[in-house]
Each structure stands twice: as structure tokens, then as C-alpha cells.
Amino acid sequence: MSGMKSFIIGALTVAVIALGYLYYQGRQNTVEIRLPNVTIEKK
């Protein structure tokens, strides 16, 4: 039972980190386009 509890806590932690990262990226005003030989960045 404790293994399942640890797994759920770990999964929730990863989900919170991922959502926080996506939220942070969404708040940035940077547009970046990466192609194999060209990088276009607008801030």
C-alpha cells in the first residue's frame, strides 16, 4: 500500500512541476522558432 501511495505522490509532484513549467512558458513574451539551421527569436 505504501508503494502505491509513494507512486501517486511522485506522479502528482511531476504533474505540478510540468504544469508550472508550462504556465511559466505561457507567461513569457518570447516567440522562438527553431529550424535546423535558423533560429528566429522575438522578445
LOSETI-249904 format. One record per residue: residue in three letters; y, x, z of N, C-alpha, C, O in turn. Coordinates in Angstrom, 1 decimal, padded with zeros to 4 digits. Example, Ala and Ser with C-alpha at 12.3 -4.5 7.8 and 13.67 -1.06 7.14 Angstrom:
residues 2
<code: ALA	nY: -005.7	nX: 013.2	nZ: 007.8	caY: -004.5	caX: 012.3	caZ: 007.8	cY: -003.3	cX: 013.2	cZ: 007.8	oY: -003.3	oX: 014.2	oZ: 008.5> $
<code: SER	nY: -002.2	nX: 012.8	nZ: 007.1	caY: -001.1	caX: 013.7	caZ: 007.1	cY: 000.0	cX: 012.9	cZ: 007.9	oY: 001.1	oX: 013.4	oZ: 008.0> $
***
This chain:
residues 43
<code: MET	nY: -001.2	nX: 000.8	nZ: 000.0	caY: 000.0	caX: 000.0	caZ: 000.0	cY: 001.3	cX: 000.9	cZ: 000.0	oY: 002.2	oX: 000.5	oZ: -000.7> $
<code: SER	nY: 001.2	nX: 002.0	nZ: 000.7	caY: 002.4	caX: 002.8	caZ: 000.8	cY: 002.7	cX: 003.5	cZ: -000.5	oY: 003.8	oX: 003.8	oZ: -000.9> $
<code: GLY	nY: 001.6	nX: 003.8	nZ: -001.3	caY: 001.8	caX: 004.4	caZ: -002.6	cY: 002.6	cX: 003.4	cZ: -003.6	oY: 003.4	oX: 003.9	oZ: -004.3> $
<code: MET	nY: 002.2	nX: 002.2	nZ: -003.5	caY: 002.9	caX: 001.2	caZ: -004.3	cY: 004.4	cX: 001.0	cZ: -003.9	oY: 005.3	oX: 000.9	oZ: -004.8> $
<code: LYS	nY: 004.6	nX: 001.1	nZ: -002.6	caY: 006.0	caX: 001.0	caZ: -002.1	cY: 006.8	cX: 002.2	cZ: -002.6	oY: 007.9	oX: 002.0	oZ: -003.0> $
<code: SER	nY: 006.2	nX: 003.4	nZ: -002.5	caY: 006.9	caX: 004.6	caZ: -003.0	cY: 007.2	cX: 004.5	cZ: -004.5	oY: 008.3	oX: 004.9	oZ: -004.9> $
<code: PHE	nY: 006.3	nX: 004.0	nZ: -005.2	caY: 006.4	caX: 003.8	caZ: -006.7	cY: 007.6	cX: 002.9	cZ: -007.0	oY: 008.4	oX: 003.1	oZ: -007.8> $
<code: ILE	nY: 007.7	nX: 001.7	nZ: -006.3	caY: 008.7	caX: 000.8	caZ: -006.5	cY: 010.1	cX: 001.4	cZ: -006.1	oY: 011.1	oX: 001.2	oZ: -006.9> $
<code: ILE	nY: 010.2	nX: 002.1	nZ: -005.0	caY: 011.4	caX: 002.7	caZ: -004.6	cY: 011.8	cX: 003.7	cZ: -005.7	oY: 013.0	oX: 003.8	oZ: -006.0> $
<code: GLY	nY: 010.9	nX: 004.5	nZ: -006.2	caY: 011.2	caX: 005.5	caZ: -007.2	cY: 011.7	cX: 004.9	cZ: -008.5	oY: 012.6	oX: 005.3	oZ: -009.1> $
<code: ALA	nY: 011.0	nX: 003.8	nZ: -008.9	caY: 011.4	caX: 003.1	caZ: -010.1	cY: 012.8	cX: 002.5	cZ: -010.0	oY: 013.6	oX: 002.6	oZ: -010.9> $
<code: LEU	nY: 013.1	nX: 001.9	nZ: -008.8	caY: 014.4	caX: 001.4	caZ: -008.6	cY: 015.5	cX: 002.4	cZ: -008.6	oY: 016.6	oX: 002.3	oZ: -009.1> $
<code: THR	nY: 015.2	nX: 003.6	nZ: -008.0	caY: 016.1	caX: 004.7	caZ: -008.0	cY: 016.4	cX: 005.2	cZ: -009.4	oY: 017.6	oX: 005.4	oZ: -009.7> $
<code: VAL	nY: 015.4	nX: 005.3	nZ: -010.2	caY: 015.6	caX: 005.7	caZ: -011.6	cY: 016.4	cX: 004.7	cZ: -012.4	oY: 017.3	oX: 005.1	oZ: -013.1> $
<code: ALA	nY: 016.1	nX: 003.4	nZ: -012.1	caY: 016.9	caX: 002.4	caZ: -012.8	cY: 018.4	cX: 002.4	cZ: -012.4	oY: 019.2	oX: 002.2	oZ: -013.3> $
<code: VAL	nY: 018.7	nX: 002.6	nZ: -011.1	caY: 020.0	caX: 002.6	caZ: -010.7	cY: 020.8	cX: 003.8	cZ: -011.3	oY: 021.9	oX: 003.7	oZ: -011.7> $
<code: ILE	nY: 020.1	nX: 005.0	nZ: -011.3	caY: 020.7	caX: 006.2	caZ: -011.9	cY: 021.0	cX: 005.9	cZ: -013.4	oY: 022.0	oX: 006.3	oZ: -013.9> $
<code: ALA	nY: 020.0	nX: 005.4	nZ: -014.1	caY: 020.2	caX: 005.1	caZ: -015.6	cY: 021.3	cX: 004.1	cZ: -015.8	oY: 022.1	oX: 004.4	oZ: -016.7> $
<code: LEU	nY: 021.3	nX: 003.1	nZ: -015.1	caY: 022.4	caX: 002.1	caZ: -015.3	cY: 023.8	cX: 002.7	cZ: -014.9	oY: 024.8	oX: 002.4	oZ: -015.6> $
<code: GLY	nY: 023.8	nX: 003.5	nZ: -013.9	caY: 025.1	caX: 004.1	caZ: -013.5	cY: 025.6	cX: 005.1	cZ: -014.6	oY: 026.8	oX: 005.1	oZ: -014.9> $
<code: TYR	nY: 024.6	nX: 005.8	nZ: -015.2	caY: 025.0	caX: 006.7	caZ: -016.3	cY: 025.5	cX: 005.9	cZ: -017.5	oY: 026.5	oX: 006.3	oZ: -018.1> $
<code: LEU	nY: 024.8	nX: 004.8	nZ: -017.8	caY: 025.2	caX: 004.0	caZ: -019.0	cY: 026.6	cX: 003.4	cZ: -018.7	oY: 027.4	oX: 003.3	oZ: -019.6> $
<code: TYR	nY: 026.8	nX: 002.9	nZ: -017.5	caY: 028.1	caX: 002.4	caZ: -017.1	cY: 029.2	cX: 003.4	cZ: -017.3	oY: 030.3	oX: 003.2	oZ: -017.8> $
<code: TYR	nY: 028.9	nX: 004.6	nZ: -016.8	caY: 029.9	caX: 005.7	caZ: -016.9	cY: 030.2	cX: 006.1	cZ: -018.3	oY: 031.4	oX: 006.3	oZ: -018.7> $
<code: GLN	nY: 029.2	nX: 006.1	nZ: -019.1	caY: 029.4	caX: 006.4	caZ: -020.5	cY: 030.2	cX: 005.3	cZ: -021.2	oY: 031.1	oX: 005.6	oZ: -022.1> $
<code: GLY	nY: 030.0	nX: 004.1	nZ: -020.8	caY: 030.8	caX: 003.0	caZ: -021.4	cY: 032.2	cX: 003.0	cZ: -021.0	oY: 033.1	oX: 002.5	oZ: -021.7> $
<code: ARG	nY: 032.5	nX: 003.6	nZ: -019.8	caY: 033.9	caX: 003.7	caZ: -019.4	cY: 034.7	cX: 004.8	cZ: -020.0	oY: 035.9	oX: 004.8	oZ: -020.0> $
<code: GLN	nY: 034.0	nX: 005.7	nZ: -020.7	caY: 034.7	caX: 006.8	caZ: -021.3	cY: 035.3	cX: 006.4	cZ: -022.6	oY: 034.8	oX: 005.5	oZ: -023.3> $
<code: ASN	nY: 036.5	nX: 006.9	nZ: -023.0	caY: 037.1	caX: 006.6	caZ: -024.2	cY: 036.9	cX: 007.6	cZ: -025.3	oY: 037.7	oX: 007.8	oZ: -026.1> $
<code: THR	nY: 035.7	nX: 008.2	nZ: -025.3	caY: 035.4	caX: 009.2	caZ: -026.3	cY: 034.4	cX: 008.6	cZ: -027.3	oY: 033.4	oX: 008.0	oZ: -026.9> $
<code: VAL	nY: 034.7	nX: 008.8	nZ: -028.5	caY: 033.8	caX: 008.4	caZ: -029.6	cY: 033.3	cX: 009.7	cZ: -030.2	oY: 034.0	oX: 010.6	oZ: -030.6> $
<code: GLU	nY: 032.0	nX: 009.8	nZ: -030.3	caY: 031.4	caX: 011.1	caZ: -030.8	cY: 030.3	cX: 010.7	cZ: -031.8	oY: 029.4	oX: 009.9	oZ: -031.5> $
<code: ILE	nY: 030.4	nX: 011.4	nZ: -032.9	caY: 029.4	caX: 011.2	caZ: -034.0	cY: 028.8	cX: 012.5	cZ: -034.3	oY: 029.5	oX: 013.5	oZ: -034.6> $
<code: ARG	nY: 027.5	nX: 012.6	nZ: -034.1	caY: 026.8	caX: 013.9	caZ: -034.3	cY: 025.9	cX: 013.8	cZ: -035.5	oY: 025.0	oX: 012.9	oZ: -035.6> $
<code: LEU	nY: 026.1	nX: 014.6	nZ: -036.5	caY: 025.2	caX: 014.7	caZ: -037.6	cY: 024.7	cX: 016.2	cZ: -037.6	oY: 025.2	oX: 017.0	oZ: -036.9> $
<code: PRO	nY: 023.7	nX: 016.5	nZ: -038.4	caY: 023.1	caX: 017.8	caZ: -038.3	cY: 024.0	cX: 019.0	cZ: -038.4	oY: 023.9	oX: 019.9	oZ: -037.7> $
<code: ASN	nY: 025.0	nX: 018.9	nZ: -039.3	caY: 026.0	caX: 020.0	caZ: -039.5	cY: 027.4	cX: 019.7	cZ: -039.1	oY: 028.3	oX: 020.5	oZ: -039.2> $
<code: VAL	nY: 027.7	nX: 018.4	nZ: -038.7	caY: 029.0	caX: 018.0	caZ: -038.4	cY: 029.1	cX: 017.3	cZ: -037.1	oY: 028.2	oX: 016.4	oZ: -036.8> $
<code: THR	nY: 030.1	nX: 017.6	nZ: -036.3	caY: 030.4	caX: 016.8	caZ: -035.1	cY: 031.8	cX: 016.3	cZ: -035.1	oY: 032.7	oX: 017.0	oZ: -035.3> $
<code: ILE	nY: 031.9	nX: 014.9	nZ: -035.0	caY: 033.3	caX: 014.3	caZ: -035.0	cY: 033.5	cX: 013.7	cZ: -033.6	oY: 032.7	oX: 012.9	oZ: -033.2> $
<code: GLU	nY: 034.6	nX: 014.1	nZ: -033.0	caY: 034.8	caX: 013.6	caZ: -031.7	cY: 036.3	cX: 013.1	cZ: -031.6	oY: 037.2	oX: 013.8	oZ: -032.0> $
<code: LYS	nY: 036.4	nX: 011.9	nZ: -031.0	caY: 037.8	caX: 011.3	caZ: -030.8	cY: 037.9	cX: 010.9	cZ: -029.4	oY: 037.1	oX: 010.2	oZ: -028.8> $
<code: LYS	nY: 039.0	nX: 011.4	nZ: -028.7	caY: 039.2	caX: 011.1	caZ: -027.3	cY: 040.3	cX: 010.1	cZ: -027.2	oY: 040.7	oX: 009.7	oZ: -026.0> $
***
